[in-house]
Amino acid sequence: MEKNSFESIANIVYSAVITVPGVAGFARLSEDDSGEESATLLITDYSQSIKLKQVEGKYVIDIFLILLEGSNIRDVSQEVQIRIKYELEKLESFPTDFTVNVHIQDLLV
């Protein structure tokens, strides 16, 4: 994966996800003073919402999203996984053995 930087992978993931119906945007996790996690909608720096790691020789992509209220969470999550998988499999230098985990952090009302 030397040819693909994190930034280029994040751009591909962003392009694949942003057009999925029901996705409001990317979430950034943060803890407030009480220690509870909260999600913030990211407008520009979506790379904070995408985590790429290697576990036992397999790449794992974690993506944190905010969906529109009324969206079917399961359908939107599956569509996000399908689109990311499709786009990354087109890259010759990206390994074909990877997992995409979609984390829904909030609903936008």
Secondary structure as UniProt FT lines:
FT   TURN            2..3
FT   HELIX           6..17
FT   TURN            18..19
FT   TURN            21..22
FT   STRAND          23..31
FT   TURN            33..34
FT   STRAND          37..42
FT   HELIX           46..49
FT   STRAND          50..55
FT   TURN            56..57
FT   STRAND          58..68
FT   TURN            69..70
FT   HELIX           73..89
FT   TURN            92..93
FT   STRAND          98..108
//
